[in-house]
Structures are given as C-alpha cells and as structure tokens.
C-alpha cells in the first residue's frame, strides 16, 4: 500500500512540477512575443508617420507645380 501511495504521490508531484515548468516557459514566451509585437507596432507607427509626411510633401509639390503652371500660362497669354 505504501508503494502505491509513493508512486501516486511521485506522479502527482512530478506532474505538478512539469506543469509549473511548462507554465513558466509559456509565460516567458508570451512576454517575449508581447515585446516583439510592441517593437513591430512602434516601427509600423513610424512608417505610417513617414508615409504621411511624404504624402504631405507630394501635395505641397503638386500645389507649387500647379501655381507655376498658372503663372506660366498667364505670362504666355500676355
């Protein structure tokens, strides 16, 4: 009877230890994934800001080009 109890206790303790170790490993991997996702998010936001700046520059240049074309047409018609 004591042997059966010892075997069962060993299995329960061993299972608990394995579960705890796997839980700690899983938590570590989740934290690592969160950190990686935060980096990706920060890079994505920087890229969006850069794209917005470029769009604004394009709009400014198009406006300047249109103004220059208007001035050119005005001087040609005089």
Phi and psi in radians as a Rosetta constraint file:
Dihedral C 1 N 2 CA 2 C 2 CIRCULARHARMONIC -1.157 0.35
Dihedral N 2 CA 2 C 2 N 3 CIRCULARHARMONIC -0.603 0.35
Dihedral C 2 N 3 CA 3 C 3 CIRCULARHARMONIC -1.163 0.35
Dihedral N 3 CA 3 C 3 N 4 CIRCULARHARMONIC -0.762 0.35
Dihedral C 3 N 4 CA 4 C 4 CIRCULARHARMONIC -1.081 0.35
Dihedral N 4 CA 4 C 4 N 5 CIRCULARHARMONIC -0.774 0.35
Dihedral C 4 N 5 CA 5 C 5 CIRCULARHARMONIC -1.086 0.35
Dihedral N 5 CA 5 C 5 N 6 CIRCULARHARMONIC -0.725 0.35
Dihedral C 5 N 6 CA 6 C 6 CIRCULARHARMONIC -1.135 0.35
Dihedral N 6 CA 6 C 6 N 7 CIRCULARHARMONIC -0.715 0.35
Dihedral C 6 N 7 CA 7 C 7 CIRCULARHARMONIC -1.138 0.35
Dihedral N 7 CA 7 C 7 N 8 CIRCULARHARMONIC -0.804 0.35
Dihedral C 7 N 8 CA 8 C 8 CIRCULARHARMONIC -1.111 0.35
Dihedral N 8 CA 8 C 8 N 9 CIRCULARHARMONIC -0.738 0.35
Dihedral C 8 N 9 CA 9 C 9 CIRCULARHARMONIC -1.124 0.35
Dihedral N 9 CA 9 C 9 N 10 CIRCULARHARMONIC -0.712 0.35
Dihedral C 9 N 10 CA 10 C 10 CIRCULARHARMONIC -1.101 0.35
Dihedral N 10 CA 10 C 10 N 11 CIRCULARHARMONIC -0.719 0.35
Dihedral C 10 N 11 CA 11 C 11 CIRCULARHARMONIC -1.169 0.35
Dihedral N 11 CA 11 C 11 N 12 CIRCULARHARMONIC -0.717 0.35
Dihedral C 11 N 12 CA 12 C 12 CIRCULARHARMONIC -1.168 0.35
Dihedral N 12 CA 12 C 12 N 13 CIRCULARHARMONIC -0.816 0.35
Dihedral C 12 N 13 CA 13 C 13 CIRCULARHARMONIC -1.129 0.35
Dihedral N 13 CA 13 C 13 N 14 CIRCULARHARMONIC -0.767 0.35
Dihedral C 13 N 14 CA 14 C 14 CIRCULARHARMONIC -1.074 0.35
Dihedral N 14 CA 14 C 14 N 15 CIRCULARHARMONIC -0.763 0.35
Dihedral C 14 N 15 CA 15 C 15 CIRCULARHARMONIC -1.106 0.35
Dihedral N 15 CA 15 C 15 N 16 CIRCULARHARMONIC -0.701 0.35
Dihedral C 15 N 16 CA 16 C 16 CIRCULARHARMONIC -1.121 0.35
Dihedral N 16 CA 16 C 16 N 17 CIRCULARHARMONIC -0.739 0.35
Dihedral C 16 N 17 CA 17 C 17 CIRCULARHARMONIC -1.143 0.35
Dihedral N 17 CA 17 C 17 N 18 CIRCULARHARMONIC -0.737 0.35
Dihedral C 17 N 18 CA 18 C 18 CIRCULARHARMONIC -1.119 0.35
Dihedral N 18 CA 18 C 18 N 19 CIRCULARHARMONIC -0.745 0.35
Dihedral C 18 N 19 CA 19 C 19 CIRCULARHARMONIC -1.086 0.35
Dihedral N 19 CA 19 C 19 N 20 CIRCULARHARMONIC -0.753 0.35
Dihedral C 19 N 20 CA 20 C 20 CIRCULARHARMONIC -1.101 0.35
Dihedral N 20 CA 20 C 20 N 21 CIRCULARHARMONIC -0.764 0.35
Dihedral C 20 N 21 CA 21 C 21 CIRCULARHARMONIC -1.103 0.35
Dihedral N 21 CA 21 C 21 N 22 CIRCULARHARMONIC -0.770 0.35
Dihedral C 21 N 22 CA 22 C 22 CIRCULARHARMONIC -1.133 0.35
Dihedral N 22 CA 22 C 22 N 23 CIRCULARHARMONIC -0.659 0.35
Dihedral C 22 N 23 CA 23 C 23 CIRCULARHARMONIC -1.108 0.35
Dihedral N 23 CA 23 C 23 N 24 CIRCULARHARMONIC -0.758 0.35
Dihedral C 23 N 24 CA 24 C 24 CIRCULARHARMONIC -1.125 0.35
Dihedral N 24 CA 24 C 24 N 25 CIRCULARHARMONIC -0.722 0.35
Dihedral C 24 N 25 CA 25 C 25 CIRCULARHARMONIC -1.119 0.35
Dihedral N 25 CA 25 C 25 N 26 CIRCULARHARMONIC -0.722 0.35
Dihedral C 25 N 26 CA 26 C 26 CIRCULARHARMONIC -1.121 0.35
Dihedral N 26 CA 26 C 26 N 27 CIRCULARHARMONIC -0.747 0.35
Dihedral C 26 N 27 CA 27 C 27 CIRCULARHARMONIC -1.075 0.35
Dihedral N 27 CA 27 C 27 N 28 CIRCULARHARMONIC -0.713 0.35
Dihedral C 27 N 28 CA 28 C 28 CIRCULARHARMONIC -1.099 0.35
Dihedral N 28 CA 28 C 28 N 29 CIRCULARHARMONIC -0.748 0.35
Dihedral C 28 N 29 CA 29 C 29 CIRCULARHARMONIC -1.177 0.35
Dihedral N 29 CA 29 C 29 N 30 CIRCULARHARMONIC -0.627 0.35
Dihedral C 29 N 30 CA 30 C 30 CIRCULARHARMONIC -1.148 0.35
Dihedral N 30 CA 30 C 30 N 31 CIRCULARHARMONIC -0.767 0.35
Dihedral C 30 N 31 CA 31 C 31 CIRCULARHARMONIC -1.104 0.35
Dihedral N 31 CA 31 C 31 N 32 CIRCULARHARMONIC -0.698 0.35
Dihedral C 31 N 32 CA 32 C 32 CIRCULARHARMONIC -1.114 0.35
Dihedral N 32 CA 32 C 32 N 33 CIRCULARHARMONIC -0.732 0.35
Dihedral C 32 N 33 CA 33 C 33 CIRCULARHARMONIC -1.152 0.35
Dihedral N 33 CA 33 C 33 N 34 CIRCULARHARMONIC -0.671 0.35
Dihedral C 33 N 34 CA 34 C 34 CIRCULARHARMONIC -1.087 0.35
Dihedral N 34 CA 34 C 34 N 35 CIRCULARHARMONIC -0.768 0.35
Dihedral C 34 N 35 CA 35 C 35 CIRCULARHARMONIC -1.095 0.35
Dihedral N 35 CA 35 C 35 N 36 CIRCULARHARMONIC -0.730 0.35
Dihedral C 35 N 36 CA 36 C 36 CIRCULARHARMONIC -1.112 0.35
Dihedral N 36 CA 36 C 36 N 37 CIRCULARHARMONIC -0.718 0.35
Dihedral C 36 N 37 CA 37 C 37 CIRCULARHARMONIC -1.155 0.35
Dihedral N 37 CA 37 C 37 N 38 CIRCULARHARMONIC -0.637 0.35
Dihedral C 37 N 38 CA 38 C 38 CIRCULARHARMONIC -1.118 0.35
Dihedral N 38 CA 38 C 38 N 39 CIRCULARHARMONIC -0.699 0.35
Dihedral C 38 N 39 CA 39 C 39 CIRCULARHARMONIC -1.115 0.35
Dihedral N 39 CA 39 C 39 N 40 CIRCULARHARMONIC -0.765 0.35
Dihedral C 39 N 40 CA 40 C 40 CIRCULARHARMONIC -1.109 0.35
Dihedral N 40 CA 40 C 40 N 41 CIRCULARHARMONIC -0.717 0.35
Dihedral C 40 N 41 CA 41 C 41 CIRCULARHARMONIC -1.098 0.35
Dihedral N 41 CA 41 C 41 N 42 CIRCULARHARMONIC -0.769 0.35
Dihedral C 41 N 42 CA 42 C 42 CIRCULARHARMONIC -1.103 0.35
Dihedral N 42 CA 42 C 42 N 43 CIRCULARHARMONIC -0.738 0.35
Dihedral C 42 N 43 CA 43 C 43 CIRCULARHARMONIC -1.140 0.35
Dihedral N 43 CA 43 C 43 N 44 CIRCULARHARMONIC -0.702 0.35
Dihedral C 43 N 44 CA 44 C 44 CIRCULARHARMONIC -1.090 0.35
Dihedral N 44 CA 44 C 44 N 45 CIRCULARHARMONIC -0.745 0.35
Dihedral C 44 N 45 CA 45 C 45 CIRCULARHARMONIC -1.129 0.35
Dihedral N 45 CA 45 C 45 N 46 CIRCULARHARMONIC -0.682 0.35
Dihedral C 45 N 46 CA 46 C 46 CIRCULARHARMONIC -1.110 0.35
Dihedral N 46 CA 46 C 46 N 47 CIRCULARHARMONIC -0.715 0.35
Dihedral C 46 N 47 CA 47 C 47 CIRCULARHARMONIC -1.150 0.35
Dihedral N 47 CA 47 C 47 N 48 CIRCULARHARMONIC -0.671 0.35
Dihedral C 47 N 48 CA 48 C 48 CIRCULARHARMONIC -1.129 0.35
Dihedral N 48 CA 48 C 48 N 49 CIRCULARHARMONIC -0.728 0.35
Dihedral C 48 N 49 CA 49 C 49 CIRCULARHARMONIC -1.125 0.35
Dihedral N 49 CA 49 C 49 N 50 CIRCULARHARMONIC -0.720 0.35
Dihedral C 49 N 50 CA 50 C 50 CIRCULARHARMONIC -1.112 0.35
Dihedral N 50 CA 50 C 50 N 51 CIRCULARHARMONIC -0.714 0.35
Dihedral C 50 N 51 CA 51 C 51 CIRCULARHARMONIC -1.130 0.35
Dihedral N 51 CA 51 C 51 N 52 CIRCULARHARMONIC -0.698 0.35
Dihedral C 51 N 52 CA 52 C 52 CIRCULARHARMONIC -1.119 0.35
Dihedral N 52 CA 52 C 52 N 53 CIRCULARHARMONIC -0.729 0.35
Dihedral C 52 N 53 CA 53 C 53 CIRCULARHARMONIC -1.074 0.35
Dihedral N 53 CA 53 C 53 N 54 CIRCULARHARMONIC -0.731 0.35
Dihedral C 53 N 54 CA 54 C 54 CIRCULARHARMONIC -1.148 0.35
Dihedral N 54 CA 54 C 54 N 55 CIRCULARHARMONIC -0.686 0.35
Dihedral C 54 N 55 CA 55 C 55 CIRCULARHARMONIC -1.088 0.35
Dihedral N 55 CA 55 C 55 N 56 CIRCULARHARMONIC -0.699 0.35
Dihedral C 55 N 56 CA 56 C 56 CIRCULARHARMONIC -1.137 0.35
Dihedral N 56 CA 56 C 56 N 57 CIRCULARHARMONIC -0.699 0.35
Dihedral C 56 N 57 CA 57 C 57 CIRCULARHARMONIC -1.117 0.35
Dihedral N 57 CA 57 C 57 N 58 CIRCULARHARMONIC -0.704 0.35
Dihedral C 57 N 58 CA 58 C 58 CIRCULARHARMONIC -1.100 0.35
Dihedral N 58 CA 58 C 58 N 59 CIRCULARHARMONIC -0.764 0.35
Dihedral C 58 N 59 CA 59 C 59 CIRCULARHARMONIC -1.097 0.35
Dihedral N 59 CA 59 C 59 N 60 CIRCULARHARMONIC -0.734 0.35
Dihedral C 59 N 60 CA 60 C 60 CIRCULARHARMONIC -1.094 0.35
Dihedral N 60 CA 60 C 60 N 61 CIRCULARHARMONIC -0.762 0.35
Dihedral C 60 N 61 CA 61 C 61 CIRCULARHARMONIC -1.163 0.35
Dihedral N 61 CA 61 C 61 N 62 CIRCULARHARMONIC -0.672 0.35
Dihedral C 61 N 62 CA 62 C 62 CIRCULARHARMONIC -1.112 0.35
Dihedral N 62 CA 62 C 62 N 63 CIRCULARHARMONIC -0.693 0.35
Dihedral C 62 N 63 CA 63 C 63 CIRCULARHARMONIC -1.097 0.35
Dihedral N 63 CA 63 C 63 N 64 CIRCULARHARMONIC -0.800 0.35
Dihedral C 63 N 64 CA 64 C 64 CIRCULARHARMONIC -1.086 0.35
Dihedral N 64 CA 64 C 64 N 65 CIRCULARHARMONIC -0.684 0.35
Dihedral C 64 N 65 CA 65 C 65 CIRCULARHARMONIC -1.135 0.35
Dihedral N 65 CA 65 C 65 N 66 CIRCULARHARMONIC -0.751 0.35
Dihedral C 65 N 66 CA 66 C 66 CIRCULARHARMONIC -1.109 0.35
Dihedral N 66 CA 66 C 66 N 67 CIRCULARHARMONIC -0.716 0.35
Dihedral C 66 N 67 CA 67 C 67 CIRCULARHARMONIC -1.110 0.35
Dihedral N 67 CA 67 C 67 N 68 CIRCULARHARMONIC -0.710 0.35
Dihedral C 67 N 68 CA 68 C 68 CIRCULARHARMONIC -1.147 0.35
Dihedral N 68 CA 68 C 68 N 69 CIRCULARHARMONIC -0.682 0.35
Dihedral C 68 N 69 CA 69 C 69 CIRCULARHARMONIC -1.134 0.35
Dihedral N 69 CA 69 C 69 N 70 CIRCULARHARMONIC -0.683 0.35
Dihedral C 69 N 70 CA 70 C 70 CIRCULARHARMONIC -1.100 0.35
Dihedral N 70 CA 70 C 70 N 71 CIRCULARHARMONIC -0.778 0.35
Dihedral C 70 N 71 CA 71 C 71 CIRCULARHARMONIC -1.097 0.35
Dihedral N 71 CA 71 C 71 N 72 CIRCULARHARMONIC -0.732 0.35
Dihedral C 71 N 72 CA 72 C 72 CIRCULARHARMONIC -1.084 0.35
Dihedral N 72 CA 72 C 72 N 73 CIRCULARHARMONIC -0.791 0.35
Dihedral C 72 N 73 CA 73 C 73 CIRCULARHARMONIC -1.111 0.35
Dihedral N 73 CA 73 C 73 N 74 CIRCULARHARMONIC -0.664 0.35
Dihedral C 73 N 74 CA 74 C 74 CIRCULARHARMONIC -1.093 0.35
Dihedral N 74 CA 74 C 74 N 75 CIRCULARHARMONIC -0.809 0.35
Dihedral C 74 N 75 CA 75 C 75 CIRCULARHARMONIC -1.224 0.35
Dihedral N 75 CA 75 C 75 N 76 CIRCULARHARMONIC -0.548 0.35
Dihedral C 75 N 76 CA 76 C 76 CIRCULARHARMONIC -1.216 0.35
Dihedral N 76 CA 76 C 76 N 77 CIRCULARHARMONIC -0.581 0.35
Dihedral C 76 N 77 CA 77 C 77 CIRCULARHARMONIC -1.437 0.35
Dihedral N 77 CA 77 C 77 N 78 CIRCULARHARMONIC -0.115 0.35
